[in-house]
Amino acid sequence: MAKVAAFFFILLLSLISGGNLIMVNGQKTWCVAKPSSDQATLLVNINYACSHVDCSIMNKGCPCYAPDNLMNHASIAMNIYYQSKGRNQWDCDFRGSALIVITDPSYGNCIYAN
């Protein structure tokens, strides 16, 4: 019963905050591409996100360039977009091709914004 009450409390807080994802106990969130996304969708997501935010961190020679593949670059671009728009659930939808995760996807020198 306590878990159900906690869920509804979090849902209520989310609604009160305008639908923003709330950091519970300091929990951070990131937006990444779904592994099942096809290449065309990933490319559309990169183009859309990078037309609204600065994606230069994935340029050749920059920390998030490698690995140079659409899955990696889409996840980076989608996360930059999600973070810059306020971490709203709808800013990490990308027509159903994205996931909100609680595990930091950063790797090496490529630090995902949060």
C-alpha positions in Angstrom: 0.0 0.0 0.0 2.9 2.4 0.8 4.3 1.9 -2.7 1.0 2.8 -4.3 0.7 5.9 -2.1 4.3 6.9 -3.0 3.5 6.5 -6.7 0.4 8.7 -6.6 2.3 11.3 -4.5 5.0 11.4 -7.2 2.4 11.6 -10.0 0.6 14.4 -8.1 3.9 16.3 -7.8 4.6 15.8 -11.5 1.2 17.2 -12.4 1.6 20.2 -10.1 5.0 21.0 -11.6 3.5 21.1 -15.1 4.5 17.6 -16.0 8.2 18.1 -15.5 10.1 15.0 -14.5 11.0 15.5 -10.9 14.2 14.5 -9.3 13.2 12.2 -6.5 16.0 11.9 -3.8 18.3 13.7 -6.2 17.6 11.3 -9.1 18.9 12.6 -12.4 17.5 11.6 -15.8 18.9 11.4 -19.3 17.2 10.9 -22.7 18.7 8.3 -25.1 17.7 6.6 -28.3 15.8 3.3 -28.1 18.1 0.5 -29.2 15.3 -0.7 -31.5 15.2 2.6 -33.5 16.0 2.3 -37.2 18.7 4.3 -38.9 16.3 6.7 -40.7 14.6 7.6 -37.4 17.9 8.2 -35.7 19.0 10.5 -38.5 15.7 12.5 -38.3 16.1 12.8 -34.5 19.7 14.1 -34.9 18.6 16.6 -37.5 15.6 17.8 -35.4 17.5 18.1 -32.1 20.5 19.7 -33.6 18.3 22.3 -35.4 17.2 23.5 -31.9 20.3 23.0 -29.8 24.1 23.1 -30.1 25.4 19.6 -31.0 29.0 20.6 -31.5 30.1 18.2 -28.8 29.7 15.4 -31.4 31.7 17.0 -34.1 34.8 15.2 -35.3 37.6 15.7 -32.8 35.2 16.5 -30.0 34.7 14.3 -26.9 31.4 12.7 -28.1 32.3 12.1 -31.7 33.4 8.5 -31.1 32.0 6.0 -31.6 30.9 7.6 -34.9 27.5 5.9 -35.4 23.9 7.1 -35.5 22.8 5.4 -32.3 25.5 7.3 -30.3 25.0 10.6 -32.0 21.2 10.5 -31.7 21.4 9.7 -28.0 23.7 12.7 -27.4 21.6 15.1 -29.5 18.4 13.9 -28.0 19.7 14.3 -24.5 21.0 17.8 -25.2 17.6 18.7 -26.5 15.8 17.1 -23.5 18.0 18.8 -21.0 17.8 22.2 -22.6 14.0 22.1 -22.8 13.5 21.4 -19.1 13.5 17.6 -18.8 9.9 17.2 -19.7 8.7 13.8 -20.7 7.4 15.1 -24.0 10.8 16.4 -24.8 12.2 12.9 -24.8 9.6 11.2 -27.0 10.9 11.7 -30.5 7.9 9.8 -31.9 8.4 6.9 -29.5 12.0 6.4 -30.4 13.5 7.6 -27.1 13.8 6.5 -23.5 14.3 8.4 -20.2 17.0 6.6 -18.2 18.3 7.1 -14.7 21.8 5.6 -15.4 24.3 8.2 -16.6 25.2 7.2 -20.2 28.4 9.3 -20.1 31.6 7.4 -21.3 35.2 8.4 -21.3 35.5 12.1 -21.9 31.9 12.3 -23.3 29.9 13.7 -20.5 26.1 13.7 -21.1 24.5 17.0 -20.0 22.2 16.9 -17.0 
